[in-house]
């Protein structure tokens, strides 16, 4: 049996200019946040999205925590989140005392089911959090219409969706706030990192204060005050300049990276389409009005047993694969907030049957073909 795993599940991609940019930070003797590379990254993202302001953070989790502070989430507030998401989406608001209200997902895109949204809204609802799963946009027209009707802030968890689009508009620019991720598993990475996207300018000044330990330090460095002091709550939400240098190299190569990932995604889709149809396996669904980011590729198998069998089959051939999110409403913490089985039936069914395939920017054509052929050789 081959040594596991000769084809890993994920691997961060290196452009080639990262080391030179990091060396510049050493030469400049500026390693802490808010250096030249931080400013370049932020300016590029502000221009490309576009957004009123983008602030780099140590992680997507930190960006979500800043969003909770900016929205002044308090104990007893409700926030609506899909159960099928990473725990950071919920934790950032639970930390402020909020109650997560879990909503089910659509069976096609696996995004928040907008048809169920309105029934979850009460007078305690203080925020709605759509998550663009796999970089495919949620149905933002319907979601935004409901959010506007009830005057509830919308915050996008766009960890998967940087440079994806919904009806021609960039994901991460629909809500007043959005969070990005640059974790090593993402299309563009610096190992650990994130960003807060501010589409509503009213949050910009306070966001800078929160990110600078609750001080007006940013205004001081712009010469707007003669000294800086503590004026609000906050924490150190700045990204190291070393990581910003790494990230800038990735952002510069964003179009090349996306092209490579598109080729990989399309190869999986065309290569597995006939097999999937014959085996009643669901492939990713991309609505015509969505431009995805080619973040991951998954299969939804007919049953949990089929998934377990295929995972084992791939493993014996040295190929790594994995599931994705477990339903948050059924987790130990989720049950403390009233989560119960049957509450989100699509989430529960998909979570047991979804399998993610190896997907990373420099996955070779030969290795990918081996994955496809190994899947096609499975005998149920």
PyMOL commands that set and color helices and strands:
alter all, ss='L'
color gray80, all
select helices_A, chain A and resi 18-28+36-49+60-70+88-94+114-116+118-120+133-135+140-150+201-211+217-221+241-252+254-279+304-316+328-330+332-336+345-353+365-376
alter helices_A, ss='H'
color red, helices_A
select strands_A, chain A and resi 53-57+78-82+99-103+125-129+153-157+165-166+169-170+177-181+194-198+282-283+290-291+298-300+354-356
alter strands_A, ss='S'
color yellow, strands_A
deselect
rebuild
show_as cartoon
